[in-house]
């Protein structure tokens, strides 16, 4: 951990998450699917990968949040959400977990 060798792989893991989320995002126009990106932050306690999406509606609500959790329509209806984020990222988290475990075992 002190050598930061594990942290060097974060870019790869982060991009894997973007690719998985883009593939899993429901597509009408494809804008939401193509709007995924990541940020990696590092501090004294470790690193964080954040997957973000820049596609928003006119009120600033992220489209992928409405797709994930559902949303009301302008005419009083409701569109049921669909959990696509958690299944899409599961394999990425499993890959990260395996890499961390291997790094710990080899230290």
ABEGO torsion letter per residue (X at the ends): XAAGAAAAAAAAAAAAAAAAAAAABBBAAGAAAAABBBBBBBBAAEBBBBBBBABBBAAGBBAAAAAAAEBBBAAGBBBBBBBAAAAAAAAAAAAAAAAAAAAAAAX
